[in-house]
Amino acid sequence: MISDEMVRETFQPILDTLGGYMHPLMRGQFVQIYRGLPRQLWKDAHKDDRPGGCLRHKTVFEKYDAIPKYCFDCYKVEIAPCTVVQLFKLLMVFEKIALPGDNSRKCMCEGRPDCSGFYKGFVYCRGLDEGKEVRKILKRVVSHEISPQIPVTLKRGCSEFARSHPGYARIESGKAKLEYQKKWRVHEEFVDQNVRFPPVFQQVNASGTYLPEEIYSLQYWLTYAATIGDESYLTISGKILEPSPQVKRPC
């Protein structure tokens, strides 16, 4: 079990590396910390993926209410820590856990106004079978290292898709209820031919130390906790932090 003291001893020196907390104007720019192999580098990357990655897929959805074909094979395990201290513990788990494909994974604070919850961890999987295997591993590890009370669930794709097409999120007896609709292909092709997306880039940090932008993310998490009234942040910061008006409280 990872103790609160272990979290404090691990992260207090890291948080002090930059000589103080970030300027208020920078808060919100750094929210997520990634570990594992980026999805664009997976050996068996999905043949239906396209330049632009998730930005491209969400553009297709937002313009045409069409879910791209790639997203029908996108599964992720979601972990929902209850406090910011548990979020830091989850990051420690993500640092050392051995997953079948060194799956891309991230920790973050939830800032989307239409999404519930406060703290999230996601592990991206190559399909339903791998998703089930990874969930089983994470359920065991999270229960042992952090708390058995933390939900660990397998989800399909983005929450936005499921709100528009409820069947997309249903995973029962190994099958999801909503299938890809061929009429959506024309919308995907139109976006691919007419919209340019920046290259997808997820930095691989294998240095064993935290990059400056990752330290800013850690600081942001604590400021987020202070803003929403999660006083567990004091365990790590050791001091009272000012709430940030830029932090969006999730519903």
PyMOL commands that set and color helices and strands:
alter all, ss='L'
color gray80, all
select helices_A, chain A and resi 4-15+24-26+39-41+53-64+69-73+84-96+128-145+159-164+166-169+182-194+212-228+231-237
alter helices_A, ss='H'
color red, helices_A
select strands_A, chain A and resi 32-35+75-79+105-109+119-125+152-156+171-172+175-176
alter strands_A, ss='S'
color yellow, strands_A
deselect
rebuild
show_as cartoon
